Amino acid sequence: MTVLDIRRIGDPVLRTPAREVTDFDRELRTLVSDLEATMLDAPGVGLAAPQIGVGLRVFTYYVDGVLGHVVNPLLTLDGEPEETDEGCLSIPDLVALPKRAPRAVARGFDQHGEPIRIEGTALLAQCFQHETDHLDGVLFIDRLDTVERRRALKVIRSAEWAGEVVVKESPHDSRAGGGSR
């Protein structure tokens, strides 16, 4: 279990769609463990593999005291999208109002390749949508209306860390091919 650096907006890995996991092996279990450790250390409610430089379809979550992960998620959304406060570990200090469905069902696999199905409402549904977006190369600021997006981009440009693209090798890069080099 290793706490890794979280990639920030501007790193190309965050805009690259992740590949499906095909090997449910020890390396995948280590990746899940590292994602969990990094997310909890941040602290955050979700973290997707691209956020640590790994181009695989895996995310972890920690909502309402429940720690979990989904490999190769497929989402089914339900309900009229609602604006809700949202932030992202890859865009520090920004909170904005994207629209998200109030209910989501995530189908996929656990780290051992066993099928899973998890229903989420409120924050868990929002987390599933946010993290699956990361796996598709989409950031939550892409979901904002024009006015809110302009405000968000202004905050990002004026942030202390703006322009600092942290690109480091992840211990998972060689297998996943997900690091930006």
N, CA, C and O of each residue as an XYZ file, in Angstrom:
724
protein
N       0.849     -1.176      0.000
C       0.000      0.000      0.000
C       0.894      1.238      0.000
O       1.602      1.509      0.970
N       0.849      1.985     -1.107
C       1.693      3.159     -1.262
C       0.821      4.372     -1.568
O      -0.087      4.310     -2.397
N       1.115      5.478     -0.882
C       0.456      6.743     -1.193
C       1.236      7.373     -2.344
O       2.438      7.616     -2.234
N       0.541      7.633     -3.441
C       1.173      8.162     -4.647
C       0.763      9.609     -4.892
O      -0.198     10.101     -4.301
N       1.498     10.278     -5.763
C       1.152     11.643     -6.143
C      -0.093     11.631     -7.013
O      -0.266     10.754     -7.859
N      -0.955     12.612     -6.796
C      -2.169     12.751     -7.596
C      -1.880     13.734     -8.722
O      -1.401     14.843     -8.485
N      -2.173     13.320     -9.937
C      -1.941     14.151    -11.115
C      -2.933     15.301    -11.120
O      -4.089     15.151    -10.724
N      -2.455     16.458    -11.578
C      -3.296     17.652    -11.638
C      -3.727     17.953    -13.061
O      -3.135     17.482    -14.031
N      -4.780     18.755    -13.152
C      -5.256     19.210    -14.451
C      -4.063     19.747    -15.246
O      -3.209     20.455    -14.713
N      -4.028     19.401    -16.507
C      -2.905     19.764    -17.357
C      -2.059     18.551    -17.708
O      -1.367     18.551    -18.726
N      -2.110     17.514    -16.873
C      -1.388     16.278    -17.167
C      -2.197     15.520    -18.227
O      -3.384     15.266    -18.025
N      -1.574     15.160    -19.346
C      -2.316     14.496    -20.434
C      -3.011     13.200    -20.028
O      -4.014     12.839    -20.643
N      -2.521     12.495    -19.028
C      -3.151     11.227    -18.629
C      -4.593     11.450    -18.182
O      -5.423     10.548    -18.299
N      -4.897     12.640    -17.673
C      -6.262     12.930    -17.212
C      -7.241     13.127    -18.369
O      -8.454     13.072    -18.169
N      -6.723     13.356    -19.569
C      -7.578     13.567    -20.740
C      -7.554     12.374    -21.698
O      -8.104     12.441    -22.798
N      -6.917     11.289    -21.273
C      -6.788     10.107    -22.113
C      -7.738      9.019    -21.611
O      -7.648      8.621    -20.450
N      -8.641      8.533    -22.456
C      -9.525      7.442    -22.013
C      -8.712      6.225    -21.571
O      -7.754      5.825    -22.233
N      -9.113      5.652    -20.447
C      -8.413      4.501    -19.872
C      -8.827      3.209    -20.574
O      -9.926      3.096    -21.118
N      -7.926      2.255    -20.543
C      -8.176      0.949    -21.160
C      -8.815     -0.007    -20.164
O      -8.620      0.105    -18.954
N      -9.585     -0.950    -20.701
C     -10.199     -1.987    -19.858
C      -9.139     -2.845    -19.210
O      -8.089     -3.115    -19.794
N      -9.423     -3.265    -18.007
C      -8.562     -4.207    -17.303
C      -8.842     -5.597    -17.866
O      -9.997     -6.006    -17.988
N      -7.790     -6.311    -18.204
C      -7.940     -7.677    -18.715
C      -7.283     -8.702    -17.806
O      -7.611     -9.887    -17.871
N      -6.358     -8.261    -16.957
C      -5.655     -9.174    -16.047
C      -6.030     -8.861    -14.603
O      -5.723     -7.787    -14.085
N      -6.688     -9.799    -13.975
C      -7.092     -9.652    -12.579
C      -6.054    -10.404    -11.741
O      -6.262    -11.541    -11.318
N      -4.932     -9.721    -11.521
C      -3.785    -10.370    -10.900
C      -3.276     -9.567     -9.702
O      -3.921     -8.620     -9.252
N      -2.127     -9.960     -9.207
C      -1.536     -9.291     -8.037
C      -1.265     -7.820     -8.329
O      -1.442     -6.975     -7.451
N      -0.841     -7.505     -9.543
C      -0.571     -6.104     -9.890
C      -1.846     -5.258     -9.802
O      -1.797     -4.109     -9.363
N      -2.974     -5.815    -10.214
C      -4.241     -5.097    -10.100
C      -4.593     -4.902     -8.625
O      -5.031     -3.820     -8.237
N      -4.412     -5.912     -7.818
C      -4.708     -5.786     -6.389
C      -3.812     -4.731     -5.734
O      -4.258     -3.999     -4.850
N      -2.559     -4.653     -6.165
C      -1.659     -3.621     -5.651
C      -2.140     -2.240     -6.093
O      -2.120     -1.293     -5.307
N      -2.572     -2.125     -7.347
C      -3.102     -0.855     -7.846
C      -4.310     -0.414     -7.020
O      -4.393      0.748     -6.623
N      -5.243     -1.324     -6.759
C      -6.428     -0.990     -5.953
C      -6.000     -0.540     -4.563
O      -6.523      0.444     -4.040
N      -5.062     -1.245     -3.969
C      -4.565     -0.893     -2.639
C      -3.911      0.492     -2.641
O      -4.132      1.282     -1.724
N      -3.117      0.785     -3.659
C      -2.468      2.093     -3.767
C      -3.492      3.203     -4.003
O      -3.364      4.294     -3.449
N      -4.502      2.929     -4.819
C      -5.575      3.908     -5.022
C      -6.287      4.216     -3.709
O      -6.534      5.378     -3.386
N      -6.614      3.172     -2.956
C      -7.293      3.369     -1.676
C      -6.424      4.183     -0.718
O      -6.912      5.123     -0.090
N      -5.153      3.834     -0.601
C      -4.253      4.541      0.311
C      -4.118      6.007     -0.082
O      -4.145      6.890      0.775
N      -3.972      6.261     -1.372
C      -3.811      7.631     -1.866
C      -5.086      8.440     -1.649
O      -5.026      9.595     -1.228
N      -6.241      7.835     -1.935
C      -7.527      8.513     -1.759
C      -7.760      8.860     -0.286
O      -8.153      9.982      0.034
N      -7.519      7.909      0.598
C      -7.755      8.147      2.021
C      -6.779      9.171      2.588
O      -7.137      9.945      3.476
N      -5.556      9.180      2.085
C      -4.555     10.132      2.553
C      -4.884     11.551      2.106
O      -4.542     12.507      2.803
N      -5.546     11.709      0.950
C      -5.752     13.032      0.345
C      -6.481     14.042      1.239
O      -5.965     15.158      1.298
N      -7.546     13.836      1.908
C      -8.513     12.757      1.782
C      -9.528     13.072      0.692
O      -9.792     14.233      0.380
N     -10.088     12.014      0.122
C     -11.100     12.181     -0.912
C     -12.180     11.129     -0.778
O     -12.060     10.203      0.024
N     -13.245     11.273     -1.572
C     -14.329     10.277     -1.564
C     -14.233      9.349     -2.758
O     -14.969      8.366     -2.838
N     -13.325      9.650     -3.698
C     -13.126      8.783     -4.855
C     -11.803      9.100     -5.513
O     -11.281     10.208     -5.389
N     -11.262      8.113     -6.216
C     -10.021      8.313     -6.953
C      -9.967      7.302     -8.086
O     -10.176      6.107     -7.875
N      -9.686      7.788     -9.290
C      -9.596      6.928    -10.469
C      -8.128      6.706    -10.825
O      -7.279      7.559    -10.568
N      -7.846      5.559    -11.413
C      -6.471      5.198    -11.749
C      -5.739      6.271    -12.566
O      -4.565      6.517    -12.292
N      -6.368      6.921    -13.555
C      -5.633      7.961    -14.277
C      -5.116      9.089    -13.372
O      -4.133      9.750    -13.706
N      -5.768      9.304    -12.244
C      -5.329     10.364    -11.348
C      -3.997     10.043    -10.674
O      -3.372     10.932    -10.096
N      -3.560      8.799    -10.740
C      -2.216      8.454    -10.262
C      -1.339      8.016    -11.441
O      -0.297      7.388    -11.256
N      -1.782      8.359    -12.649
C      -0.977      8.119    -13.833
C      -1.134      6.766    -14.480
O      -0.290      6.360    -15.279
N      -2.202      6.056    -14.150
C      -2.398      4.706    -14.676
C      -3.620      4.689    -15.592
O      -4.724      5.032    -15.168
N      -3.425      4.298    -16.824
C      -4.491      4.324    -17.822
C      -5.355      3.083    -17.840
O      -5.581      2.499    -18.900
N      -5.840      2.674    -16.683
C      -6.731      1.511    -16.591
C      -8.058      1.910    -15.970
O      -8.122      2.854    -15.182
N      -9.128      1.185    -16.327
C     -10.484      1.492    -15.880
C     -10.745      0.922    -14.485
O     -11.373     -0.125    -14.326
N     -10.243      1.641    -13.484
C     -10.395      1.249    -12.079
C     -10.605      2.518    -11.261
O      -9.924      3.520    -11.480
N     -11.545      2.477    -10.322
C     -11.636      3.565     -9.351
C     -11.975      3.019     -7.985
O     -12.520      1.924     -7.845
N     -11.636      3.816     -6.970
C     -11.982      3.487     -5.587
C     -12.923      4.566     -5.064
O     -13.015      5.658     -5.625
N     -13.612      4.241     -3.989
C     -14.498      5.218     -3.359
C     -14.547      4.970     -1.857
O     -14.317      3.859     -1.378
N     -14.856      6.051     -1.123
C     -15.048      5.971      0.316
C     -16.171      6.943      0.665
O     -15.942      8.141      0.836
N     -17.381      6.412      0.766
C     -18.573      7.231      0.992
C     -19.374      6.623      2.129
O     -19.632      5.419      2.142
N     -19.768      7.463      3.089
C     -20.573      7.032      4.232
C     -19.947      5.838      4.950
O     -20.645      4.908      5.355
N     -18.621      5.875      5.103
C     -17.916      4.826      5.832
C     -17.705      3.532      5.060
O     -17.207      2.554      5.618
N     -18.078      3.513      3.783
C     -17.914      2.310      2.964
C     -16.765      2.520      1.975
O     -16.785      3.450      1.169
N     -15.772      1.645      2.052
C     -14.622      1.681      1.162
C     -14.816      0.609      0.100
O     -15.107     -0.542      0.425
N     -14.656      0.979     -1.164
C     -14.840      0.004     -2.227
C     -14.118      0.405     -3.493
O     -13.449      1.437     -3.549
N     -14.263     -0.418     -4.495
C     -13.650     -0.160     -5.792
C     -14.488     -0.825     -6.877
O     -15.265     -1.740     -6.607
N     -14.318     -0.353     -8.101
C     -14.983     -0.946     -9.255
C     -13.968     -0.999    -10.390
O     -13.297     -0.010    -10.687
N     -13.867     -2.160    -11.016
C     -13.002     -2.369    -12.168
C     -13.896     -2.477    -13.407
O     -14.904     -3.183    -13.389
N     -13.529     -1.787    -14.465
C     -14.289     -1.768    -15.723
C     -15.757     -1.385    -15.498
O     -16.655     -2.118    -15.913
N     -16.007     -0.241    -14.844
C     -17.395      0.121    -14.525
C     -18.232      0.498    -15.741
O     -17.752      1.105    -16.699
N     -19.491      0.117    -15.662
C     -20.525      0.580    -16.572
C     -21.612      1.172    -15.685
O     -22.030      0.543    -14.713
N     -22.068      2.362    -16.007
C     -23.065      3.034    -15.182
C     -24.422      3.068    -15.853
O     -24.536      3.212    -17.071
N     -25.454      2.933    -15.023
C     -26.822      3.197    -15.426
C     -27.295      4.330    -14.522
O     -27.256      4.219    -13.296
N     -27.742      5.421    -15.143
C     -28.152      6.601    -14.377
C     -29.662      6.714    -14.369
O     -30.342      6.297    -15.307
N     -30.179      7.297    -13.272
C     -31.617      7.453    -13.142
C     -31.916      8.780    -12.452
O     -31.216      9.193    -11.528
N     -32.964      9.427    -12.921
C     -33.418     10.668    -12.301
C     -32.955     11.885    -13.078
O     -32.014     11.829    -13.870
N     -33.639     12.976    -12.831
C     -33.321     14.244    -13.479
C     -32.020     14.803    -12.898
O     -31.908     14.953    -11.682
N     -31.033     15.113    -13.751
C     -29.765     15.659    -13.240
C     -29.987     16.916    -12.401
O     -30.825     17.764    -12.707
N     -29.194     16.995    -11.325
C     -29.298     18.115    -10.384
C     -27.928     18.728    -10.187
O     -26.914     18.031    -10.234
N     -27.897     20.046     -9.963
C     -26.644     20.696     -9.614
C     -26.281     20.332     -8.183
O     -27.134     20.316     -7.296
N     -25.008     20.041     -7.973
C     -24.545     19.727     -6.628
C     -23.083     20.103     -6.498
O     -22.325     19.992     -7.462
N     -22.679     20.548     -5.316
C     -21.280     20.909     -5.089
C     -20.385     19.724     -5.395
O     -20.668     18.590     -5.006
N     -19.293     20.009     -6.103
C     -18.362     18.945     -6.445
C     -16.959     19.524     -6.537
O     -16.761     20.658     -6.972
N     -16.001     18.726     -6.122
C     -14.597     19.083     -6.240
C     -13.844     17.904     -6.817
O     -14.433     16.866     -7.119
N     -12.534     18.066     -6.970
C     -11.721     17.015     -7.568
C     -10.308     17.102     -7.011
O      -9.734     18.187     -6.918
N      -9.754     15.958     -6.642
C      -8.392     15.935     -6.120
C      -7.376     16.377     -7.171
O      -6.277     16.800     -6.813
N      -7.713     16.291     -8.446
C      -6.812     16.721     -9.517
C      -6.940     18.209     -9.836
O      -6.178     18.746    -10.640
N      -7.913     18.873     -9.198
C      -8.092     20.320     -9.362
C      -8.292     20.894     -7.955
O      -9.414     21.210     -7.560
N      -7.189     21.025     -7.200
C      -7.304     21.447     -5.794
C      -8.020     22.783     -5.627
O      -7.913     23.676     -6.467
N      -8.748     22.895     -4.527
C      -9.357     24.147     -4.086
C     -10.466     24.682     -4.975
O     -10.843     25.847     -4.846
N     -10.997     23.868     -5.869
C     -12.107     24.309     -6.706
C     -13.348     23.506     -6.366
O     -13.324     22.275     -6.350
N     -14.419     24.209     -6.099
C     -15.732     23.585     -5.927
C     -16.651     24.250     -6.933
O     -16.696     25.476     -7.028
N     -17.385     23.438     -7.684
C     -18.280     23.968     -8.709
C     -19.583     23.162     -8.693
O     -19.770     22.289     -7.846
N     -20.473     23.462     -9.631
C     -21.812     22.893     -9.627
C     -22.163     22.158    -10.927
O     -22.981     22.655    -11.702
N     -21.571     21.000    -11.183
C     -22.005     20.239    -12.359
C     -23.357     19.588    -12.079
O     -23.783     19.485    -10.929
N     -24.015     19.156    -13.135
C     -25.272     18.425    -12.970
C     -24.969     16.931    -13.006
O     -24.258     16.449    -13.888
N     -25.514     16.217    -12.042
C     -25.338     14.773    -11.938
C     -26.681     14.116    -11.651
O     -27.539     14.689    -10.979
N     -26.847     12.908    -12.169
C     -28.051     12.132    -11.870
C     -28.052     11.781    -10.382
O     -26.994     11.502     -9.818
N     -29.219     11.791     -9.738
C     -29.276     11.512     -8.304
C     -29.119     10.033     -7.945
O     -28.891      9.690     -6.785
N     -29.241      9.162     -8.949
C     -29.096      7.724     -8.693
C     -28.234      7.107     -9.790
O     -28.319      7.479    -10.960
N     -27.398      6.149     -9.374
C     -26.546      5.454    -10.344
C     -26.334      4.018     -9.885
O     -26.229      3.735     -8.692
N     -26.276      3.138    -10.843
C     -25.913      1.750    -10.584
C     -24.601      1.505    -11.317
O     -24.499      1.713    -12.526
N     -23.605      1.061    -10.569
C     -22.309      0.719    -11.156
C     -22.219     -0.800    -11.260
O     -22.380     -1.522    -10.276
N     -21.959     -1.257    -12.469
C     -21.722     -2.681    -12.701
C     -20.289     -2.816    -13.170
O     -19.795     -1.982    -13.930
N     -19.628     -3.855    -12.723
C     -18.249     -4.092    -13.120
C     -17.732     -5.321    -12.402
O     -18.433     -6.322    -12.257
N     -16.489     -5.223    -11.957
C     -15.837     -6.350    -11.308
C     -15.068     -5.867    -10.100
O     -14.696     -4.697    -10.009
N     -14.834     -6.783     -9.171
C     -13.931     -6.467     -8.077
C     -12.508     -6.813     -8.523
O     -12.300     -7.248     -9.655
N     -11.548     -6.625     -7.651
C     -10.149     -6.832     -8.009
C      -9.791     -8.296     -8.289
O      -8.708     -8.589     -8.795
N     -10.693     -9.196     -7.961
C     -10.464    -10.621     -8.214
C     -11.187    -11.096     -9.476
O     -11.100    -12.269     -9.837
N     -11.903    -10.182    -10.149
C     -12.615    -10.534    -11.370
C     -14.034    -11.012    -11.148
O     -14.687    -11.489    -12.076
N     -14.522    -10.884     -9.906
C     -15.894    -11.279     -9.599
C     -16.842    -10.137     -9.974
O     -16.557     -8.979     -9.669
N     -17.967    -10.444    -10.631
C     -18.927     -9.389    -10.997
C     -19.506     -8.710     -9.755
O     -19.781     -9.357     -8.744
N     -19.682     -7.401     -9.855
C     -20.312     -6.641     -8.770
C     -21.340     -5.682     -9.363
O     -21.271     -5.296    -10.530
N     -22.289     -5.318     -8.514
C     -23.322     -4.347     -8.861
C     -23.582     -3.534     -7.606
O     -23.946     -4.085     -6.568
N     -23.393     -2.216     -7.700
C     -23.555     -1.355     -6.537
C     -24.506     -0.222     -6.896
O     -24.302      0.481     -7.886
N     -25.540     -0.052     -6.090
C     -26.478      1.047     -6.285
C     -26.069      2.209     -5.397
O     -25.718      2.024     -4.231
N     -26.117      3.409     -5.962
C     -25.768      4.582     -5.182
C     -26.746      5.709     -5.408
O     -27.277      5.892     -6.503
N     -26.974      6.463     -4.346
C     -27.763      7.682     -4.438
C     -26.929      8.807     -3.850
O     -25.924      8.567     -3.180
N     -27.354     10.027     -4.107
C     -26.718     11.215     -3.545
C     -25.206     11.197     -3.797
O     -24.778     11.092     -4.946
N     -24.396     11.296     -2.743
C     -22.946     11.410     -2.887
C     -22.325     10.194     -3.571
O     -21.399     10.356     -4.365
N     -22.802      8.991     -3.290
C     -22.230      7.804     -3.925
C     -22.519      7.808     -5.435
O     -21.646      7.463     -6.232
N     -23.727      8.192     -5.825
C     -24.053      8.294     -7.251
C     -23.189      9.350     -7.925
O     -22.699      9.143     -9.035
N     -23.006     10.469     -7.260
C     -22.159     11.540     -7.780
C     -20.718     11.042     -7.934
O     -20.077     11.309     -8.951
N     -20.217     10.332     -6.949
C     -18.867      9.783     -6.977
C     -18.699      8.820     -8.154
O     -17.716      8.912     -8.889
N     -19.635      7.911     -8.338
C     -19.557      6.961     -9.455
C     -19.451      7.698    -10.791
O     -18.654      7.330    -11.654
N     -20.270      8.748    -10.948
C     -20.259      9.498    -12.203
C     -18.951     10.259    -12.385
O     -18.381     10.274    -13.476
N     -18.478     10.889    -11.318
C     -17.237     11.660    -11.364
C     -16.048     10.761    -11.721
O     -15.251     11.093    -12.599
N     -15.937      9.624    -11.034
C     -14.789      8.734    -11.253
C     -14.866      8.039    -12.617
O     -13.836      7.834    -13.258
N     -16.052      7.681    -13.061
C     -16.181      7.083    -14.395
C     -15.839      8.110    -15.462
O     -15.247      7.764    -16.485
N     -16.202      9.371    -15.239
C     -15.773     10.428    -16.163
C     -14.247     10.441    -16.287
O     -13.716     10.536    -17.393
N     -13.544     10.345    -15.157
C     -12.075     10.311    -15.205
C     -11.589      9.179    -16.108
O     -10.624      9.350    -16.853
N     -12.241      8.046    -16.045
C     -11.831      6.897    -16.856
C     -12.073      7.145    -18.343
O     -11.479      6.484    -19.195
N     -12.949      8.100    -18.646
C     -13.253      8.456    -20.035
C     -12.472      9.691    -20.497
O     -12.670     10.162    -21.617
N     -11.585     10.217    -19.644
C     -10.813     11.406    -19.991
C     -11.591     12.695    -19.837
O     -11.247     13.707    -20.448
N     -12.637     12.670    -19.023
C     -13.510     13.829    -18.808
C     -13.296     14.348    -17.386
O     -13.246     13.565    -16.438
N     -13.170     15.666    -17.239
C     -13.059     16.288    -15.924
C     -14.380     16.948    -15.559
O     -15.164     17.305    -16.438
N     -14.627     17.111    -14.268
C     -15.928     17.648    -13.856
C     -16.162     19.049    -14.372
O     -17.314     19.458    -14.514
N     -15.112     19.803    -14.660
C     -15.313     21.152    -15.205
C     -15.916     21.094    -16.610
O     -16.507     22.069    -17.074
N     -15.767     19.953    -17.284
C     -16.379     19.780    -18.608
C     -17.897     19.682    -18.516
O     -18.590     19.854    -19.519
N     -18.413     19.411    -17.338
C     -19.854     19.248    -17.119
C     -20.531     20.538    -16.659
O     -21.731     20.546    -16.383
N     -19.766     21.623    -16.576
C     -20.314     22.885    -16.082
C     -20.958     23.685    -17.201
O     -20.583     23.556    -18.367
N     -21.948     24.528    -16.832
C     -22.500     25.428    -17.835
C     -21.441     26.489    -18.149
O     -20.424     26.575    -17.460
N     -21.674     27.283    -19.172
C     -20.676     28.229    -19.673
C     -20.198     29.207    -18.608
O     -18.994     29.422    -18.465
N     -21.114     29.795    -17.866
C     -20.750     30.785    -16.853
C     -19.926     30.138    -15.741
O     -18.890     30.666    -15.340
N     -20.389     29.004    -15.253
C     -19.687     28.312    -14.168
C     -18.318     27.819    -14.644
O     -17.354     27.838    -13.878
N     -18.229     27.383    -15.890
C     -16.943     26.913    -16.426
C     -15.941     28.065    -16.519
O     -14.771     27.897    -16.176
N     -16.392     29.225    -16.977
C     -15.496     30.392    -17.036
C     -14.966     30.729    -15.649
O     -13.779     31.011    -15.480
N     -15.852     30.699    -14.659
C     -15.437     30.996    -13.285
C     -14.409     29.964    -12.818
O     -13.395     30.318    -12.216
N     -14.676     28.694    -13.098
C     -13.772     27.619    -12.679
C     -12.393     27.769    -13.331
O     -11.368     27.616    -12.668
N     -12.377     28.068    -14.625
C     -11.093     28.213    -15.326
C     -10.300     29.401    -14.783
O      -9.071     29.351    -14.718
N     -10.995     30.459    -14.396
C     -10.324     31.620    -13.795
C      -9.677     31.223    -12.468
O      -8.541     31.605    -12.186
N     -10.404     30.457    -11.659
C      -9.858     29.983    -10.380
C      -8.631     29.100    -10.634
O      -7.619     29.229     -9.945
N      -8.721     28.211    -11.612
C      -7.607     27.308    -11.928
C      -6.387     28.109    -12.388
O      -5.275     27.855    -11.926
N      -6.583     29.068    -13.287
C      -5.452     29.868    -13.796
C      -4.772     30.674    -12.700
O      -3.568     30.920    -12.764
N      -5.535     31.084    -11.698
C      -4.946     31.906    -10.635
C      -4.461     31.082     -9.441
O      -3.952     31.641     -8.470
N      -4.615     29.780     -9.506
C      -4.183     28.920     -8.392
C      -2.669     28.929     -8.247
O      -1.939     29.072     -9.228
N      -2.218     28.779     -7.039
C      -0.787     28.759     -6.730
C      -0.054     27.687     -7.538
O       1.101     27.878     -7.920
N      -0.711     26.583     -7.793
C      -0.092     25.458     -8.487
C      -0.278     25.512    -10.003
O       0.214     24.628    -10.704
N      -0.970     26.519    -10.527
C      -1.268     26.602    -11.966
C       0.015     26.532    -12.786
O       1.013     27.179    -12.467
N      -0.034     25.743    -13.833
C       1.111     25.604    -14.716
C       2.119     24.563    -14.275
O       3.020     24.205    -15.035
N       1.974     24.075    -13.056
C       2.867     23.025    -12.562
C       2.257     21.682    -12.899
O       1.375     21.204    -12.187
N       2.706     21.083    -13.953
C       2.212     19.757    -14.313
C       3.147     18.753    -13.664
O       4.328     18.678    -14.000
N       2.612     17.992    -12.743
C       3.399     16.980    -12.053
C       3.292     15.691    -12.856
O       2.239     15.054    -12.884
N       4.380     15.314    -13.504
C       4.398     14.085    -14.279
C       5.498     13.211    -13.692
O       6.687     13.483    -13.862
N       5.086     12.173    -13.008
C       6.024     11.256    -12.375
C       5.699      9.852    -12.816
O       4.571      9.547    -13.203
N       6.684      9.018    -12.752
C       6.463      7.606    -13.041
C       5.665      6.998    -11.902
O       5.988      7.208    -10.733
N       4.655      6.268    -12.226
C       3.904      5.500    -11.243
C       4.489      4.100    -11.233
O       4.937      3.624    -12.277
N       4.503      3.424    -10.095
C       4.999      2.054    -10.097
C       4.154      1.140    -10.980
O       4.552      0.012    -11.269
N       2.995      1.622    -11.408
C       2.090      0.821    -12.239
C       2.224      1.142    -13.721
O       1.574      0.496    -14.542
N       3.055      2.129    -14.091
C       3.145      2.589    -15.473
C       3.535      1.510    -16.470
O       2.946      1.436    -17.548
N       4.495      0.684    -16.146
C       4.985     -0.276    -17.139
C       3.895     -1.252    -17.566
O       3.825     -1.626    -18.736
N       3.059     -1.661    -16.644
C       1.983     -2.609    -16.952
C       0.815     -1.898    -17.621
O       0.219     -2.412    -18.567
N       0.496     -0.706    -17.116
C      -0.714     -0.031    -17.564
C      -0.484      0.852    -18.781
O      -1.424      1.152    -19.517
N       0.747      1.265    -18.996
C       0.995      2.177    -20.100
C       0.262      3.474    -19.913
O      -0.037      4.155    -20.895
N      -0.044      3.847    -18.668
C      -0.892      5.000    -18.431
C      -0.159      6.262    -18.069
O      -0.779      7.324    -18.009
N       1.115      6.198    -17.828
C       1.817      7.409    -17.437
C       2.037      8.300    -18.643
O       2.181      7.816    -19.766
N       2.062      9.582    -18.412
C       2.416     10.483    -19.498
C       3.910     10.705    -19.398
O       4.427     11.027    -18.328
N       4.594     10.537    -20.493
C       6.050     10.640    -20.451
C       6.524     11.659    -21.431
O       7.727     11.892    -21.546
